[in-house]
């Protein structure tokens, strides 16, 4: 999200370029690399591939934990891959630097923590990112990506050495949205999923509003929505998990950087409020405006998340 002084007026050409850039972030997202390997943390792993519910090929890693019957399926944020994002490097550094999100996120230490806590890990690239395939080429904020979450569950339930394991989900951002949409659309695949940790879900409307406000052109939201629909066929409110959250029937932990510059606390709070189960929890990460601090949180403070998994997977 760009910072924009109220005294500086954007030209019409600059406004049109900004709107196109924002829409292109969903319509033709930049593909993220596999920048790290589990081997860097001394983890034995297997390269795996399987299909989404609608046939999109998905690539990932399976990291076994000896003698464990517990499996965590990891779903990554938008723009990332299963390994994280090298946002300390260009072009990501410039793209995210104005919101303080210009440091690297490496998920391999997360997998090490989960492995050492006794969990097998299945981490894969959501469509359009990492080494996974594509269908429409666009990001639908969890609508189509929900089929990838289901594909990972089908893979776990049909692979002989995984099919009897207890399953939990660790689904960040786009992964959280995708998991929420998947539970809403395909509940039959989640009957035996024990729990979910879903950091930083969000509504696309909120991101777009915040971006336009930062540029001093919030009155152009309607124009942006029209451009988005022409590119993706979706309106802004189609790309929100708020309504779908009402179908979540498994114990769910959400956490969020409270002052994240890319969203507002009210959006996350509404998603959480709509989850109807008794066993749910929301906590806020304070003293930061960087969304990336929410992605880095588990590696720094894993105890609360591990306690959640342990509560429902033992």
C-alpha positions in Angstrom: 0.0 0.0 0.0 1.5 3.3 -1.1 1.7 6.3 1.3 0.3 9.5 -0.2 0.4 12.9 1.3 -3.0 14.7 1.3 -1.3 17.7 -0.3 -0.1 15.7 -3.3 -2.7 15.3 -6.0 -2.5 12.3 -8.4 -3.0 13.0 -12.1 -5.7 11.1 -13.9 -3.1 9.0 -15.6 -1.5 8.1 -12.3 -5.0 7.2 -10.9 -5.7 4.9 -13.8 -2.3 3.3 -13.5 -2.9 2.7 -9.7 -6.3 1.1 -10.3 -4.9 -1.1 -13.0 -2.0 -2.2 -10.8 -4.4 -3.1 -7.9 -6.7 -5.1 -10.2 -3.7 -6.8 -11.8 -2.6 -8.0 -8.4 -5.6 -10.4 -8.5 -6.1 -10.8 -12.2 -2.5 -11.7 -13.1 -0.5 -12.2 -9.8 3.3 -12.4 -9.7 4.4 -16.1 -9.3 6.4 -16.6 -6.1 9.5 -18.8 -6.0 10.5 -21.8 -3.9 13.3 -20.0 -2.1 14.1 -22.4 0.7 14.1 -26.2 1.4 13.2 -28.3 4.5 16.8 -29.6 4.1 18.1 -26.3 5.5 16.6 -27.3 8.9 17.8 -30.9 8.6 14.3 -32.2 7.8 13.8 -35.3 5.7 11.1 -34.6 3.2 9.4 -35.9 0.1 8.4 -34.0 -3.0 4.8 -34.6 -3.6 2.2 -33.7 -6.2 -1.6 -34.1 -6.3 -4.6 -32.6 -7.9 -7.0 -29.9 -6.7 -10.7 -30.9 -6.7 -11.0 -29.3 -10.1 -7.9 -30.9 -11.5 -5.3 -28.2 -11.1 -1.9 -29.8 -10.4 -0.4 -28.9 -7.1 3.2 -29.4 -5.9 4.3 -29.6 -2.3 6.4 -31.3 0.4 5.6 -34.0 2.8 7.7 -33.8 6.0 7.3 -37.0 8.1 7.5 -37.1 11.9 8.5 -40.6 13.0 5.8 -42.7 14.7 3.3 -39.7 14.6 -0.3 -40.1 13.6 -0.9 -36.3 13.5 -0.8 -34.3 10.2 -0.9 -30.5 9.8 -1.8 -29.3 6.3 -0.3 -25.9 5.7 -1.9 -23.3 3.3 0.1 -20.2 2.6 -0.7 -16.5 2.2 -1.5 -14.7 -1.1 1.6 -14.0 -3.2 3.7 -16.5 -1.2 4.8 -20.1 -1.9 5.0 -23.0 0.5 8.5 -21.8 1.5 7.5 -18.2 2.2 8.5 -15.1 0.2 11.8 -13.4 -0.4 10.3 -9.9 0.1 13.8 -8.6 1.1 14.6 -8.8 -2.6 13.2 -7.1 -5.6 10.6 -6.9 -7.0 8.9 -7.7 -3.7 10.9 -5.3 -1.6 9.7 -2.3 -3.6 6.1 -3.7 -3.8 5.7 -4.1 0.0 8.3 -1.7 1.5 5.9 1.2 2.0 3.9 -0.8 4.5 6.9 -2.1 6.3 6.6 -5.6 4.7 10.0 -5.6 3.1 11.7 -8.4 5.1 11.8 -12.1 4.3 9.3 -14.6 5.4 10.7 -18.1 5.6 8.3 -20.9 6.6 10.9 -23.6 6.9 11.5 -22.9 10.6 7.7 -23.3 11.1 7.9 -26.7 9.7 10.8 -27.6 12.0 8.8 -26.5 15.0 5.8 -28.5 14.0 7.9 -31.6 13.2 9.7 -31.4 16.5 6.4 -31.1 18.3 5.4 -34.4 16.8 3.4 -33.4 13.7 3.8 -34.6 10.1 3.6 -31.7 7.7 2.0 -31.4 4.3 2.8 -28.0 2.7 1.9 -27.2 -0.8 1.7 -24.3 -3.3 -1.8 -22.9 -3.9 -2.7 -22.5 -7.6 -0.9 -19.7 -9.5 2.0 -19.7 -6.9 5.2 -21.6 -6.4 5.4 -24.6 -8.7 1.6 -25.4 -8.8 -0.5 -25.1 -11.9 -3.1 -22.6 -13.0 -6.6 -22.6 -14.4 -7.9 -19.1 -14.8 -4.6 -17.5 -13.9 -6.3 -15.2 -11.3 -6.6 -15.1 -7.6 -10.1 -15.4 -6.3 -9.4 -14.7 -2.7 -10.2 -18.3 -1.7 -13.2 -19.1 -3.9 -11.4 -21.3 -6.5 -8.4 -21.9 -4.1 -10.9 -23.7 -1.8 -10.7 -26.5 -4.3 -6.9 -26.8 -3.6 -7.6 -27.2 0.2 -10.0 -30.0 -0.6 -7.5 -31.6 -3.0 -4.9 -31.7 -0.1 -7.5 -33.4 2.1 -8.3 -36.0 -0.6 -4.6 -36.6 -1.0 -4.1 -37.2 2.7 -7.2 -39.4 2.9 -6.2 -41.6 -0.1 -2.4 -42.0 0.6 -2.0 -45.2 2.5 0.4 -43.9 5.2 -1.6 -40.8 5.8 -5.2 -41.8 5.6 -5.6 -42.8 9.3 -3.9 -39.7 10.7 -5.6 -36.9 12.7 -5.7 -33.8 10.5 -5.4 -30.1 11.4 -5.1 -27.1 9.2 -2.6 -24.2 9.5 -4.0 -21.7 6.9 -2.7 -18.2 6.7 -4.3 -15.2 4.8 -5.3 -16.6 1.3 -5.0 -20.0 2.9 -7.4 -19.0 5.7 -9.9 -17.6 3.2 -9.6 -20.7 1.1 -10.1 -23.0 4.0 -13.2 -21.1 5.2 -14.7 -21.1 1.7 -13.9 -24.8 1.4 -15.7 -25.7 4.6 -18.7 -23.7 3.4 -18.8 -25.2 -0.1 -17.6 -28.7 0.6 -18.3 -29.6 4.2 -18.3 -33.3 3.6 -14.5 -33.2 3.3 -14.0 -31.7 6.8 -16.0 -34.0 9.0 -12.9 -35.5 10.5 -10.7 -32.4 10.5 -9.9 -31.8 14.1 -9.1 -28.0 14.2 -7.8 -25.0 12.3 -5.4 -22.2 12.9 -6.3 -19.4 10.5 -4.1 -16.3 10.9 -5.0 -13.1 9.1 -8.1 -13.8 7.0 -9.3 -10.8 5.1 -11.8 -9.2 2.7 -10.6 -7.8 -0.6 -12.9 -4.8 -0.2 -10.9 -3.8 2.9 -7.5 -4.1 1.2 -8.8 -2.0 -1.8 -10.4 0.6 0.5 -7.2 1.0 2.5 -5.0 1.3 -0.6 -7.2 3.9 -2.2 -7.4 5.9 1.0 -3.6 5.9 1.3 -3.4 7.4 -2.2 -6.1 10.0 -1.4 -8.5 8.6 -4.0 -11.0 6.6 -1.9 -13.9 8.1 -4.0 -12.7 5.9 -6.9 -13.7 2.6 -5.2 -16.7 2.1 -7.6 -14.5 2.5 -10.6 -12.0 0.0 -9.2 -14.7 -2.5 -8.5 -16.0 -2.2 -12.1 -12.4 -2.8 -13.4 -12.1 -5.8 -11.0 -15.3 -7.3 -12.3 -14.3 -6.8 -15.9 -11.0 -8.6 -15.2 -12.1 -11.4 -12.8 -15.9 -11.5 -13.0 -16.1 -10.9 -9.2 -17.4 -7.9 -7.3 -15.6 -6.9 -4.1 -18.0 -8.5 -1.7 -17.8 -11.8 -3.5 -14.2 -12.0 -2.4 -14.9 -12.0 1.3 -15.0 -14.9 3.7 -17.4 -13.1 6.1 -20.5 -14.9 5.0 -18.7 -18.3 4.5 -17.4 -18.1 8.1 -20.9 -18.9 9.3 -20.4 -22.5 8.0 -17.1 -23.1 9.9 -17.9 -26.1 12.2 -14.4 -27.0 13.5 -12.5 -25.4 16.4 -10.7 -22.4 15.0 -7.9 -20.1 16.3 -7.4 -16.7 14.5 -4.7 -14.2 15.1 -4.0 -10.9 13.5 -1.7 -7.9 13.6 -4.2 -5.4 15.1 -2.8 -2.3 13.3 -2.0 -4.0 10.0 -1.9 -1.2 7.4 -3.4 -3.5 4.8 -6.7 -4.1 6.6 -8.7 -3.1 9.6 -9.4 -5.0 12.9 -13.2 -4.8 12.2 -12.9 -7.0 9.2 -11.1 -9.8 11.1 -13.4 -9.4 14.1 -16.5 -9.8 11.9 -15.1 -13.0 10.3 -14.4 -14.3 13.8 -17.8 -13.3 15.1 -19.5 -15.2 12.3 -17.9 -18.5 13.1 -20.6 -20.3 15.0 -18.6 -22.8 17.0 -18.1 -22.5 20.8 -14.4 -23.6 20.5 -12.9 -20.6 18.9 -10.3 -17.9 19.9 -9.0 -14.6 18.5 -5.9 -12.8 19.7 -4.2 -9.7 18.4 -0.5 -9.1 17.8 0.3 -5.6 19.1 3.0 -3.0 18.6 3.2 -3.5 14.8 1.7 -2.2 11.6 3.4 -4.8 9.4 1.2 -7.7 8.2 4.4 -9.7 7.8 4.8 -9.8 11.6 1.7 -11.9 11.6 3.3 -14.4 9.3 6.5 -14.5 11.3 4.7 -14.8 14.6 4.6 -18.6 14.9 8.4 -19.0 14.5 8.9 -16.5 17.3 6.0 -17.4 19.7 4.8 -20.9 18.8 3.4 -22.0 22.2 -0.1 -20.7 21.9 -0.6 -22.2 18.4 1.0 -25.5 19.4 -1.3 -25.6 22.5 -4.3 -25.2 20.2 -3.3 -28.1 18.0 -2.4 -30.2 21.0 -5.8 -29.6 22.5 -7.7 -31.1 19.6 -5.2 -33.6 18.1 -4.3 -35.8 21.1 
